[in-house]
Amino acid sequence: MSGVKAVAFDLGDTLWHFPHPRPAAALARAHLQRLRSVLTARGLDPELASTLRARLIEGWDEWERSADERGGVGPNYIEGTRGVAAELALTRDAAEAIWQCMALGGPFLGRRLFEETHETLAWLRASGFRLAIITNRAHGDERFIEELHAYGLRDPFEAIISSDQVGFRKPHPRIFEAALEALDLNPASVAMVGDRPEADVAGANRLGMPSIWIRKVVPPDRVPTTEDQQPDYTIDELQDLRGLDLFL
């Protein structure tokens, strides 16, 4: 027996994906409509919506890039939004509502589950394994949990760990430790499944969690490039988990 008692999953390109993403123009329209509503409701100039959106998108990229350069510490999206608001002479107390305008939701964006997701999760649970989610996410609050419910992905998971809620992004050990603490298990008892060697695999390896790289979606920036990114196991489809000795 391997000693593995639980399996932690990444989400994007692991359990779900975007086969037909919503066009950029549609995203812009939705963002602007929501931002104008928030600004108007607070007696602010709705014409600032376009500039505000551009600065938030630029900031979003920069905040995450800076966090990754720090090994996964942060970012604080709300504090970053407060900074953008201050630059545009907007009140800081509107920052949270403004940031939430950028969360359009997976169904709108074109997100779909992989066909084998529910069957594989059901098999793991029936086999006695506990399940967790460890995800790098900018919006991991109640609306995200509601979205998991809508996709049938809330009930199978005992622990749902989102980077924006814990303040650390994969591969930082703290986000993995949060899942281990929620499950009350040691690293060797929890296998990590994800598509990004630099985040999912490297982070798991550093803690001694069995690492499983799913290469179903493999663009050039998602292949192991360093020793700590080498997975313990490699699979092409979720159902390939059934053939790993970890789960026999």
Secondary structure, DSSP 8 states (H G I E B T S, - for coil): -----EEEE--BTTTEE-SS---HHHHHHHHHHHHHHHHHHTT--GGGHHHHHHHHHHHHHHHHHHHHHTTSB---HHHHHHHHHHHTT--GGGHHHHHHTT---HHHHT-EE-TTHHHHHHHHHHTT-EEEEEE--S--SHHHHHHHHHTT-STT-SEEEEHHHHTB-TTSHHHHHHHHHHHT--GGGEEEEES-IIIIIHHHHHHT--EEEE-SS--TTSS--SGGG--SEEESSGGGGGGSGGG-
